[in-house]
Amino acid sequence: MMGKNECNCNSTAGTSSAIYGLGFIGAAAYYLMTATSIWVGIIGIFKAIFWPAFLVYGLLKLLGA
């Protein structure tokens, strides 16, 4: 049983959220700066949201898995 001053916290959740957030901002900036039209920019925002999936897919493809 935990006392009132004890915390059962997961400190890695904040770190992974920060890394994802920085990656999102960087990917969104890249895709928006290279967009040639508004629709390409909108697609770039969706790509920025899902950048970890693209990263894992590319790594697995590189490894031949």
Phi and psi in radians as a Rosetta constraint file:
Dihedral C 1 N 2 CA 2 C 2 CIRCULARHARMONIC -1.620 0.35
Dihedral N 2 CA 2 C 2 N 3 CIRCULARHARMONIC 2.512 0.35
Dihedral C 2 N 3 CA 3 C 3 CIRCULARHARMONIC -1.358 0.35
Dihedral N 3 CA 3 C 3 N 4 CIRCULARHARMONIC 3.106 0.35
Dihedral C 3 N 4 CA 4 C 4 CIRCULARHARMONIC -1.270 0.35
Dihedral N 4 CA 4 C 4 N 5 CIRCULARHARMONIC -0.312 0.35
Dihedral C 4 N 5 CA 5 C 5 CIRCULARHARMONIC -1.746 0.35
Dihedral N 5 CA 5 C 5 N 6 CIRCULARHARMONIC 0.003 0.35
Dihedral C 5 N 6 CA 6 C 6 CIRCULARHARMONIC -1.621 0.35
Dihedral N 6 CA 6 C 6 N 7 CIRCULARHARMONIC 2.557 0.35
Dihedral C 6 N 7 CA 7 C 7 CIRCULARHARMONIC -2.247 0.35
Dihedral N 7 CA 7 C 7 N 8 CIRCULARHARMONIC 2.259 0.35
Dihedral C 7 N 8 CA 8 C 8 CIRCULARHARMONIC -1.770 0.35
Dihedral N 8 CA 8 C 8 N 9 CIRCULARHARMONIC 1.317 0.35
Dihedral C 8 N 9 CA 9 C 9 CIRCULARHARMONIC -1.847 0.35
Dihedral N 9 CA 9 C 9 N 10 CIRCULARHARMONIC 2.611 0.35
Dihedral C 9 N 10 CA 10 C 10 CIRCULARHARMONIC -1.821 0.35
Dihedral N 10 CA 10 C 10 N 11 CIRCULARHARMONIC 1.822 0.35
Dihedral C 10 N 11 CA 11 C 11 CIRCULARHARMONIC -1.369 0.35
Dihedral N 11 CA 11 C 11 N 12 CIRCULARHARMONIC -0.241 0.35
Dihedral C 11 N 12 CA 12 C 12 CIRCULARHARMONIC -1.362 0.35
Dihedral N 12 CA 12 C 12 N 13 CIRCULARHARMONIC -0.317 0.35
Dihedral C 12 N 13 CA 13 C 13 CIRCULARHARMONIC -1.126 0.35
Dihedral N 13 CA 13 C 13 N 14 CIRCULARHARMONIC -0.706 0.35
Dihedral C 13 N 14 CA 14 C 14 CIRCULARHARMONIC -1.178 0.35
Dihedral N 14 CA 14 C 14 N 15 CIRCULARHARMONIC -0.660 0.35
Dihedral C 14 N 15 CA 15 C 15 CIRCULARHARMONIC -1.173 0.35
Dihedral N 15 CA 15 C 15 N 16 CIRCULARHARMONIC -0.798 0.35
Dihedral C 15 N 16 CA 16 C 16 CIRCULARHARMONIC -1.183 0.35
Dihedral N 16 CA 16 C 16 N 17 CIRCULARHARMONIC -0.598 0.35
Dihedral C 16 N 17 CA 17 C 17 CIRCULARHARMONIC -1.160 0.35
Dihedral N 17 CA 17 C 17 N 18 CIRCULARHARMONIC -0.666 0.35
Dihedral C 17 N 18 CA 18 C 18 CIRCULARHARMONIC -1.171 0.35
Dihedral N 18 CA 18 C 18 N 19 CIRCULARHARMONIC -0.717 0.35
Dihedral C 18 N 19 CA 19 C 19 CIRCULARHARMONIC -1.136 0.35
Dihedral N 19 CA 19 C 19 N 20 CIRCULARHARMONIC -0.776 0.35
Dihedral C 19 N 20 CA 20 C 20 CIRCULARHARMONIC -1.086 0.35
Dihedral N 20 CA 20 C 20 N 21 CIRCULARHARMONIC -0.737 0.35
Dihedral C 20 N 21 CA 21 C 21 CIRCULARHARMONIC -1.098 0.35
Dihedral N 21 CA 21 C 21 N 22 CIRCULARHARMONIC -0.772 0.35
Dihedral C 21 N 22 CA 22 C 22 CIRCULARHARMONIC -1.138 0.35
Dihedral N 22 CA 22 C 22 N 23 CIRCULARHARMONIC -0.677 0.35
Dihedral C 22 N 23 CA 23 C 23 CIRCULARHARMONIC -1.124 0.35
Dihedral N 23 CA 23 C 23 N 24 CIRCULARHARMONIC -0.695 0.35
Dihedral C 23 N 24 CA 24 C 24 CIRCULARHARMONIC -1.098 0.35
Dihedral N 24 CA 24 C 24 N 25 CIRCULARHARMONIC -0.798 0.35
Dihedral C 24 N 25 CA 25 C 25 CIRCULARHARMONIC -1.102 0.35
Dihedral N 25 CA 25 C 25 N 26 CIRCULARHARMONIC -0.763 0.35
Dihedral C 25 N 26 CA 26 C 26 CIRCULARHARMONIC -1.136 0.35
Dihedral N 26 CA 26 C 26 N 27 CIRCULARHARMONIC -0.753 0.35
Dihedral C 26 N 27 CA 27 C 27 CIRCULARHARMONIC -1.165 0.35
Dihedral N 27 CA 27 C 27 N 28 CIRCULARHARMONIC -0.729 0.35
Dihedral C 27 N 28 CA 28 C 28 CIRCULARHARMONIC -1.107 0.35
Dihedral N 28 CA 28 C 28 N 29 CIRCULARHARMONIC -0.739 0.35
Dihedral C 28 N 29 CA 29 C 29 CIRCULARHARMONIC -1.089 0.35
Dihedral N 29 CA 29 C 29 N 30 CIRCULARHARMONIC -0.761 0.35
Dihedral C 29 N 30 CA 30 C 30 CIRCULARHARMONIC -1.090 0.35
Dihedral N 30 CA 30 C 30 N 31 CIRCULARHARMONIC -0.895 0.35
Dihedral C 30 N 31 CA 31 C 31 CIRCULARHARMONIC -1.133 0.35
Dihedral N 31 CA 31 C 31 N 32 CIRCULARHARMONIC -0.628 0.35
Dihedral C 31 N 32 CA 32 C 32 CIRCULARHARMONIC -1.267 0.35
Dihedral N 32 CA 32 C 32 N 33 CIRCULARHARMONIC -0.606 0.35
Dihedral C 32 N 33 CA 33 C 33 CIRCULARHARMONIC -1.258 0.35
Dihedral N 33 CA 33 C 33 N 34 CIRCULARHARMONIC -0.479 0.35
Dihedral C 33 N 34 CA 34 C 34 CIRCULARHARMONIC -1.690 0.35
Dihedral N 34 CA 34 C 34 N 35 CIRCULARHARMONIC 0.013 0.35
Dihedral C 34 N 35 CA 35 C 35 CIRCULARHARMONIC -1.226 0.35
Dihedral N 35 CA 35 C 35 N 36 CIRCULARHARMONIC 2.407 0.35
Dihedral C 35 N 36 CA 36 C 36 CIRCULARHARMONIC -1.760 0.35
Dihedral N 36 CA 36 C 36 N 37 CIRCULARHARMONIC -0.199 0.35
Dihedral C 36 N 37 CA 37 C 37 CIRCULARHARMONIC -2.637 0.35
Dihedral N 37 CA 37 C 37 N 38 CIRCULARHARMONIC 3.008 0.35
Dihedral C 37 N 38 CA 38 C 38 CIRCULARHARMONIC -1.134 0.35
Dihedral N 38 CA 38 C 38 N 39 CIRCULARHARMONIC -0.649 0.35
Dihedral C 38 N 39 CA 39 C 39 CIRCULARHARMONIC -1.226 0.35
Dihedral N 39 CA 39 C 39 N 40 CIRCULARHARMONIC -0.624 0.35
Dihedral C 39 N 40 CA 40 C 40 CIRCULARHARMONIC -1.156 0.35
Dihedral N 40 CA 40 C 40 N 41 CIRCULARHARMONIC -0.627 0.35
Dihedral C 40 N 41 CA 41 C 41 CIRCULARHARMONIC -1.153 0.35
Dihedral N 41 CA 41 C 41 N 42 CIRCULARHARMONIC -0.692 0.35
Dihedral C 41 N 42 CA 42 C 42 CIRCULARHARMONIC -1.150 0.35
Dihedral N 42 CA 42 C 42 N 43 CIRCULARHARMONIC -0.753 0.35
Dihedral C 42 N 43 CA 43 C 43 CIRCULARHARMONIC -1.096 0.35
Dihedral N 43 CA 43 C 43 N 44 CIRCULARHARMONIC -0.635 0.35
Dihedral C 43 N 44 CA 44 C 44 CIRCULARHARMONIC -1.087 0.35
Dihedral N 44 CA 44 C 44 N 45 CIRCULARHARMONIC -0.647 0.35
Dihedral C 44 N 45 CA 45 C 45 CIRCULARHARMONIC -1.110 0.35
Dihedral N 45 CA 45 C 45 N 46 CIRCULARHARMONIC -0.753 0.35
Dihedral C 45 N 46 CA 46 C 46 CIRCULARHARMONIC -1.120 0.35
Dihedral N 46 CA 46 C 46 N 47 CIRCULARHARMONIC -0.678 0.35
Dihedral C 46 N 47 CA 47 C 47 CIRCULARHARMONIC -1.114 0.35
Dihedral N 47 CA 47 C 47 N 48 CIRCULARHARMONIC -0.650 0.35
Dihedral C 47 N 48 CA 48 C 48 CIRCULARHARMONIC -1.154 0.35
Dihedral N 48 CA 48 C 48 N 49 CIRCULARHARMONIC -0.589 0.35
Dihedral C 48 N 49 CA 49 C 49 CIRCULARHARMONIC -1.177 0.35
Dihedral N 49 CA 49 C 49 N 50 CIRCULARHARMONIC -0.706 0.35
Dihedral C 49 N 50 CA 50 C 50 CIRCULARHARMONIC -1.786 0.35
Dihedral N 50 CA 50 C 50 N 51 CIRCULARHARMONIC 0.418 0.35
Dihedral C 50 N 51 CA 51 C 51 CIRCULARHARMONIC -1.042 0.35
Dihedral N 51 CA 51 C 51 N 52 CIRCULARHARMONIC -0.564 0.35
Dihedral C 51 N 52 CA 52 C 52 CIRCULARHARMONIC -1.114 0.35
Dihedral N 52 CA 52 C 52 N 53 CIRCULARHARMONIC -0.611 0.35
Dihedral C 52 N 53 CA 53 C 53 CIRCULARHARMONIC -1.147 0.35
Dihedral N 53 CA 53 C 53 N 54 CIRCULARHARMONIC -0.714 0.35
Dihedral C 53 N 54 CA 54 C 54 CIRCULARHARMONIC -1.127 0.35
Dihedral N 54 CA 54 C 54 N 55 CIRCULARHARMONIC -0.670 0.35
Dihedral C 54 N 55 CA 55 C 55 CIRCULARHARMONIC -1.122 0.35
Dihedral N 55 CA 55 C 55 N 56 CIRCULARHARMONIC -0.832 0.35
Dihedral C 55 N 56 CA 56 C 56 CIRCULARHARMONIC -1.135 0.35
Dihedral N 56 CA 56 C 56 N 57 CIRCULARHARMONIC -0.724 0.35
Dihedral C 56 N 57 CA 57 C 57 CIRCULARHARMONIC -1.065 0.35
Dihedral N 57 CA 57 C 57 N 58 CIRCULARHARMONIC -0.791 0.35
Dihedral C 57 N 58 CA 58 C 58 CIRCULARHARMONIC -1.103 0.35
Dihedral N 58 CA 58 C 58 N 59 CIRCULARHARMONIC -0.709 0.35
Dihedral C 58 N 59 CA 59 C 59 CIRCULARHARMONIC -1.149 0.35
Dihedral N 59 CA 59 C 59 N 60 CIRCULARHARMONIC -0.746 0.35
Dihedral C 59 N 60 CA 60 C 60 CIRCULARHARMONIC -1.141 0.35
Dihedral N 60 CA 60 C 60 N 61 CIRCULARHARMONIC -0.658 0.35
Dihedral C 60 N 61 CA 61 C 61 CIRCULARHARMONIC -1.146 0.35
Dihedral N 61 CA 61 C 61 N 62 CIRCULARHARMONIC -0.696 0.35
Dihedral C 61 N 62 CA 62 C 62 CIRCULARHARMONIC -1.124 0.35
Dihedral N 62 CA 62 C 62 N 63 CIRCULARHARMONIC -0.673 0.35
Dihedral C 62 N 63 CA 63 C 63 CIRCULARHARMONIC -1.365 0.35
Dihedral N 63 CA 63 C 63 N 64 CIRCULARHARMONIC -0.182 0.35
Dihedral C 63 N 64 CA 64 C 64 CIRCULARHARMONIC 1.378 0.35
Dihedral N 64 CA 64 C 64 N 65 CIRCULARHARMONIC 0.381 0.35
